[in-house]
Amino acid sequence: MKKAPLLATLAAAGLSLLPSAFADDGQVLAVKGKRFDLPAGTKITRETTTDLKEAKLTATLPNGQSMDGTMSRKDIVTDTTEILSPSKLRKITGLIDTTGKMVMSGKDQAIPPAPSPLADKAVILEEKDGTWTATLEQGTPNDAMTAFLKTMADSFTKDEDLSRYGDTPRKPGDKWPVDLKQLESLAGAAKPEGSCTMEFVKVEDYAGTPCALLKMSFDISGTPIGRTDAGVKLKFKGESTIRRSLADRVDLQISTLSTMNMEMKPSPQVFMTAEGPSNSVINATIKKP
């Protein structure tokens, strides 16, 4: 027998797990100064799957000749954030599992894994007077690690959840613009520029948890996350479906459908473009002590 969703079952019984303020004044989706309002010892584990299918490739060579092809790639990466205190976290990003291939002029070429410079490195994030720092728990970072650490620290200082959702009580049907200047990254692009809007669709039960179902629409451009060179330009246009826990204020699932356009110069005389559908799913679990 199919089980009725939790919220529907409770509603039929005249009960609710939702805060009483929700029905009257709306729901606060983010709180300033509380990136994670969870007890010490809590672990948040996320798995992110990104899938680029049959992107169209075009390469322009120094002699003006063009070569066409396709590229498919699938990346799966996990990361765990452990709450040490309200102002201190430990974050570990796993190795990226990459599969895919590039076909150019009829020749297949495997795509090698592209692990984060911080893969399997424990990072300590700590807040003091409103500013977050990100440092390796052990060892000295190289230049690539330092770039990623800065992006991570800046993201926490700006509080990207607060930037997306605001601290104004929201109700189903509400729509609002997202200030991209307050985001370090979005949909895979760092320092995003363009437009982005958020809509509170409804409240629903997801995996036994009352969640806000949100829709985020975006048309943005930027550079690859953690890259300091300007050799690669990215554009993303699409929509994300977000399920955000009302009690813990954590995104439990983010599903994104978009079209990616990438421009790059692998060498001074070669210019390449890639365009195709880029889909991603982020699933998160929360384990409290």
N, C-alpha and C positions, 0 to 999 in steps of 0.2 A: 504494500500500500504506500502510495506517495505521501510523504510527510508534508504537512502544511508549513509554510515559512514561519519562523519564530514570531515575527511581528504580527502576522495575521492571526496566529493562534492566541497570542496575548490579547490582541484587540477583541477577539471573539469572547474572551473571558472577562473583558472589561479591565484588563491590566496593561501596563506598558513599562518597557525598560528605558524609555526616552526621558531625559530630564524634563521636569514639569515646565521649565522656562521655554522649551521648544515650541509647545503649542501656543503660547501667549506672545512671546517676544522674539522667537527665532533662535537659532543655534549658533553659538560662537565656535568657529572652525579652527581658530588659531588664537593664541594668547601671547601678547608681547612679553618677551623676557622668559618664556617657557617653551623652548624648542621641543623638549620632551618632558611632559608632565607625568613621569612614571617613576616608580620606586627604584632605588639602587639595586643592582643585580638583575634588572630586566635586560633581556637580549632581544633585539629586533633583527631577524634574518630576512634578507631579500634575495630573490633570484630574478635576474633580468635576462630576458631572451630578446635579441634583436635579429630581425630577418630581412635581408635585402634580396629580392628575387628578380633575376633577369634584368638588371639595370643595363641600360644602353650605354655603351662606351664609344667614345670617339677620340682618336689621338691624331694630332696634327704634327707632322715631322718637320725638321728644318727645311727640307726641299719643297714644302708646301703640300706634300702628299698626305692624304687622310687614310686612317685605318679604323674600321668599325669592329665592334665586338660586344660581348655581354659580360656581366659580372654578377655572381650570386654568392651570398655570404651569410652565415648564421653564427652569432656569438651568444654564448651563455656564460654569465658571470654571477657569482654569489658574493654577498658581503654581510658582515655581522657587526652590529653596533651594540655595545654593552654600556649600560648606564652605570657609571661609577658614583656619580653624585649629580645634583641638578646642574652643576657647572663643569662636569668632567666626564668625558666619554672615551671608550676605546673602540676603534674601528679597524676591522681587518677585511680586506678585499681579496677574494680568491683568484686563482688563475682563470683566464678566459679560455673556454673551450670553443675553438673556431673550426668551422667546416665551410667549404665553398671552393669555387674555382672561377678563373677568368678565362674567357675564350676570345682570342684576338687573331683575326685572319685565319680562322679555322683551327688554331692551335690552342690546346688546353694548358692551363698553368694553375697549379694548386696555390691557394692563398694561405700563407703561413700565419700561425697564431700571432696576435698582437696584445700580449699581456700588459696590464697597467704597470708602470714603473714601481707602483706600491703593492703589487701583488704579493700576498702572504706576509706583508709587513704590518705589524701592529702600529697604528697611529693613535696618539693621544691628543684629543681635542679638549681644550680648556678655555673657559671664559673668565675674563676679569674686566670689570668696569665696562661691560657691554661689548668687548672685543674678544673674538675667539682666536686662538693660535692652534696650529696643527704641527706636531713634531713626531718624529719616529720614537717609539718607545725604546728602541735599541739601535745603535749605529748612527752613522752620519749620512745624510742624504746627498745624492749626486744632483746634477743640474735638472735632470728630468723629474726626479722625485720632488725637488724643491718647487717646480712649477705646479705639480699636482697638489702639493701641500698648501700652496698659496690659494689655489682655486677652492680647495676644501674649506680653509679657514675663512676666506671671504664669503663663501656661501653661508656659513653658520653665522657670521657677524651680521650679514644682511637679513638673516632669518627668512629663507625663501618660502617657507610655508606661510609666514605672515604676509609676505609680498603677494603670494597667490590668492590667499583666502581673506586677508584682512582680519581685524579683530571686531568688526561690526557684526552684530547678530544677523544671520542669513536665514531666509525662508525659501521653500520651494517656489520657483518662478523668478527669484532674484537673478539679475545679471549684472556683471561689473567688469571693468577693464583691468588687466594686469599690467602693472608698471614694470616694463622690461628692464629699465635702468637699475632696478633693485634685484635683478636675477643675475647670477653668475653663469647659469646655463639653462637651456630648455631644449627638450627633444633631441639632445645630442649635440647642440651647438653652444659654444661658449660665447659670452658677451653678446647675447641675442639682440637684434634690432628688428623692428617691424611692428606687428600688431598681435595682440592676444586678449581674448575675452573668456570669462568664466561664467557658467550658469549652474545654479542649484536646481537640479531636476526634481528630485524627490528623496524621501527617506525610504530605505529598504533594508531587509535582512540579508547580510552576506556572511556566509560561513558561521552563522549563529550570532552575528554581531550587528547591532543597529548601525547603519552607515548612511552618510550623505552620498547620494549619487550625483556626481558633477560632470559637466561637459566643458572641456577647454578647447577652444578653436584658436589656431595660430597660423600666421604667415610670417616667417622670420628668416633671418640670415645671420651668419656668425662664422666662427672658426672652430676647428676640432678642440675638444676639451683637453686642457693640459699642454697644448701646443703654443709656443711663443712666436713661431715664424708665421709669416703672412702668405705662405705659398699655397695654402689650401683654403678655399671658400666654400661654405655650405649654405644651402637654402632648404627649408622644410616648410611644407604647407599641409595641414591636416587637422585632426581632432583627437583628443584624448578623453577616454571615459575613466573617471576616478571614483573609487569607493573608499571613503574616508571614515574611519571609526569615530563615532560621535563621543564615546566615552574617553578614548585614549588620544584622540586627535593625531592619528597615524594613518597614512594612506596604505590600505591593505592590498589594493590592486590598482594599477594604472595600465590601461590598454590603449595603445596609440596606433592610429592608421595615418600614414602621411606619404607624400611624394618628396623624395630627396633629389636635389641637384647639387653636384659637387664639381668644382673647378680646381685643377691642380697643375703644377709644373714639376714633374718628376726630374727634369733636367732643364738647364737654361733654354734649350732649343726645342723642347717638346712640351706641348700643351694638351691636356686631357680633360674631358668632361664625362660625367656619369650621371644618369638620370633614371629613376625607377621607384617602385613602391618600397617603402621602408616601414616595417611593422615591428612593434615591440610590446612586450608584456612584462610588467613588474609585479611579482607576488611577494607579499610580506607576511611573516608570522611573528607574533609577540609571545615571548615566554617570560612570565613574571616569577620572581622568587617565591 
